[in-house]
Amino acid sequence: MTAHISRRSLLGLAGLGAGTLVLGACGDDGVDEPGDPQTVNWWHVQDAEPMLSFWADMASQYEDSHTNVTIAVQPLEVEAFKTKLDGAVEEKRLPDLFQSWGGGALQQQVEAGLVKDITEDVREWIGQLLPAAVQPYTVDGRIYGIPFDIGMVGFWYNRDLFAKAGIETPPGTWAQLLEAVGKLKSAGIVPIALGGKDKWPGHYYWAYLAMRIGGIEALARAAEDQNFNTPDFVAAGEHLKQLVDMRPFQPGFLRAEYGSETGQAATMGNEGAAMELMGQWAPSVQASSSTSKRGLGDRLAFFPFPAVEGGKGLATDAFGGGNGFVVGRDAPPSTVEFLRTLLQAKNQRRAARTGAVLPTNQAATGGIRDLNNQVVAANLGIATGFQLYLDQAYPPAVGRQINDSAAQLVAGNKGPAQIVKDITRVAKQQ
């Protein structure tokens, strides 16, 4: 399964919302009469500010108005979450509410009977969410999860460092990006921050290059044929190797995590590198990870992943995804009610004001105050297509191999032709 979405379903991200109905009242504005005690075990990956505190506050508010319900919140770092969830899947005991990006992993959970079909539970209000955001959580026409956020991956850059290196405009082509890297290095500036230890940030480069060279259709075809050993995917690796050979990343990047005190986001937030390739959450994590806790402010800007000369893909095709939550098979009744509360327009507006969330409730898009997020939303609004993260779009084993293979290429341990053979071998085993 690979999720790719047409432009029609993306329209509206940059301005829909006026006149759209707010999610109906959930009965959580007042205190409910106590019922049977229920505990909702909730795992999420927003383990840094501002969303760490925001989700804790949402849980606390719900408990205050539902005295029989306890929300047991467990924030986890992304890789730790994936490992823990894999163990829960093997034991066939998933949490009641858990982070999901939809796609292939969700499809496997559905096929294993581990998650709850919530189609009927959400029928009254699901139409108020952006269709593009809901699609990855839909399997065979049935809904198993709800997205609270949607966005895209692109380059975040430091305006001042670009100017210092004599770069007047953001790169629009791959050749121009490599040229910019050369100028930054010549100016004594680290061009790119990368959390190599976490692997998934590196897969963004290979995935975007595959999109730009082969087009979104090539990614869908690879899933159907279980074959990544094609000229377009090899070429994606060759282009990435061009970048890697320039040594553009910060010292120690192979040991760096994404969100740690010395990781990718902190390197950007502390002006230790000129740019990073990351999703819509980047500005908020840069700020919370920086020494000042303020990040770059108005010195930070965004540009889409550049076009590749001669490639079949469109420069306006976006790569990314949303964050959402899926309900476990044995979750107590209050779980879906709590999830509905999180998606109320008033709460989505609050989430948007943190700068870490691009809301999926169309009535909440007016809450996007962060200028950087407005730029991301505008880019999504003109997107000609949308590709879900490859480590989520494909079956989990394939996604893990893509992350591993991209990391091996970035580290210089394997070449472009070898990694596509490795990914294909795993794909054919699924």
C-alpha positions, 0 to 999 in steps of 0.5 A, spaced: 500 500 500 502 506 498 498 513 499 498 518 494 493 523 493 491 528 488 491 535 487 483 536 488 483 533 495 489 537 497 485 544 495 483 548 501 489 547 506 491 554 504 485 557 506 479 553 507 475 554 513 470 560 513 463 558 514 465 550 515 461 547 521 465 546 528 465 539 530 459 538 534 459 539 542 461 532 545 458 533 552 465 535 555 463 542 556 460 540 563 462 534 568 459 528 566 455 523 571 460 518 573 460 511 570 464 505 570 471 507 571 475 507 564 482 508 563 485 510 556 492 508 555 495 513 550 501 513 546 504 519 542 511 521 539 510 529 541 515 528 546 518 535 546 515 542 547 510 545 545 506 539 544 508 535 550 505 540 554 499 541 550 497 533 550 498 533 557 493 539 558 488 536 553 488 529 557 487 533 564 481 537 561 478 531 559 479 527 566 476 533 569 470 533 566 469 525 565 471 523 573 470 516 571 476 516 566 483 516 567 487 518 561 494 514 562 499 518 557 505 515 555 510 520 550 515 516 547 521 518 542 519 516 535 524 510 534 522 508 541 515 508 540 516 504 533 520 499 537 515 499 543 509 498 538 512 493 534 512 489 540 505 490 542 503 488 535 507 481 536 503 480 543 497 482 539 495 487 545 495 494 542 494 501 547 487 504 546 489 510 543 496 510 539 500 515 534 499 513 527 501 515 520 496 511 517 499 507 510 502 500 510 503 499 518 495 501 519 493 496 513 497 490 517 494 492 523 487 492 520 488 485 517 491 482 524 484 485 527 488 489 532 485 496 531 477 498 531 473 500 526 471 507 528 467 509 521 460 509 524 463 512 531 465 518 527 460 519 521 457 525 524 463 529 524 469 526 519 466 530 513 469 536 517 476 534 516 480 535 510 479 529 505 487 528 504 488 528 511 483 522 512 485 518 506 492 514 510 487 512 515 482 509 511 483 501 509 478 498 504 473 504 505 473 504 513 476 509 517 481 506 523 484 513 525 483 520 525 489 525 523 490 531 527 495 534 523 498 534 516 503 537 512 509 536 508 517 536 508 521 541 505 528 545 506 528 550 512 533 555 512 537 560 515 536 567 511 542 570 515 547 564 513 544 564 506 546 571 505 553 570 508 554 565 503 552 570 497 546 565 496 540 570 494 535 566 492 533 559 495 535 553 490 530 551 485 533 545 482 538 540 484 544 543 481 542 549 484 542 546 491 549 543 490 551 549 488 549 552 494 552 547 499 558 549 495 558 556 497 556 555 504 562 550 505 566 556 502 564 561 507 565 556 513 558 554 514 555 547 515 550 547 510 545 541 512 544 539 519 542 531 519 540 526 525 543 520 522 542 516 528 535 516 527 535 514 520 528 516 518 531 524 516 535 521 511 530 517 508 527 524 506 532 525 501 532 519 497 524 519 497 524 526 494 529 524 489 525 518 487 519 522 486 522 528 482 526 523 478 521 517 477 514 521 479 509 519 484 507 513 479 514 510 480 513 509 487 506 506 487 508 501 481 514 499 486 509 497 491 505 493 486 511 490 483 515 489 489 521 492 485 525 498 487 531 495 482 529 500 477 534 506 473 529 511 477 531 509 484 538 507 482 538 514 480 535 517 486 541 514 490 546 517 485 544 524 486 544 523 494 551 520 493 553 527 489 550 530 496 553 526 501 560 526 497 560 534 498 560 532 506 555 537 507 553 535 514 555 537 521 560 533 525 558 527 528 552 527 524 552 519 524 551 519 532 546 525 532 539 524 533 533 528 531 530 532 537 536 531 542 540 537 545 545 536 540 541 533 535 539 535 528 533 540 530 538 543 536 543 544 530 539 548 526 536 552 532 543 554 535 545 556 528 550 550 527 547 549 520 544 553 514 538 548 513 535 542 514 530 537 510 524 536 515 516 537 516 512 542 518 514 541 525 521 543 524 520 551 527 517 549 533 522 543 535 528 547 533 526 553 538 524 548 544 531 544 542 535 551 542 539 554 547 535 560 547 528 556 547 526 561 541 530 558 535 531 562 529 525 567 529 524 571 523 531 568 520 528 562 518 524 560 512 522 555 507 523 552 500 520 546 497 525 540 495 528 542 488 526 539 481 531 534 478 533 536 471 530 531 466 526 528 472 519 525 470 516 528 477 513 535 478 516 540 483 509 541 485 508 534 488 509 534 495 512 529 500 510 528 507 504 526 511 500 527 518 500 525 525 494 522 527 491 517 532 488 510 531 484 506 536 486 499 539 481 493 538 479 493 546 479 500 547 474 503 552 468 507 550 471 513 552 477 513 547 473 515 541 469 520 545 476 523 547 479 523 540 473 527 538 474 532 543 482 533 540 479 534 534 474 539 536 475 546 532 477 550 538 482 545 540 485 544 533 485 552 533 489 552 540 494 546 537 495 550 531 497 556 535 503 552 538 506 553 531 507 545 531 500 543 528 497 544 521 490 542 523 485 538 519 479 540 521 477 545 516 474 550 521 481 551 525 485 553 519 484 560 521 488 558 527 495 558 523 498 564 525 505 562 524 508 565 518 512 559 516 506 554 517 502 559 513 508 558 507 507 550 508 500 550 508 500 555 501 505 550 498 500 544 500 494 548 497 498 548 490 500 541 490 499 537 484 500 530 488 502 528 495 506 522 497 506 519 504 512 518 507 515 511 505 517 508 511 509 509 513 506 508 506 509 501 505 509 495 509 513 496 516 518 491 514 519 495 507 519 502 510 524 499 515 529 497 510 528 504 506 530 507 512 536 502 513 538 503 506 538 510 506 542 511 512 547 506 509 548 510 503 549 517 507 554 513 511 558 511 505 557 503 507 553 501 501 552 504 494 546 506 490 545 500 486 546 495 492 541 499 496 535 498 491 537 490 491 536 490 499 529 494 499 527 489 493 529 483 497 525 485 503 519 487 499 518 481 495 518 477 502 512 481 504 
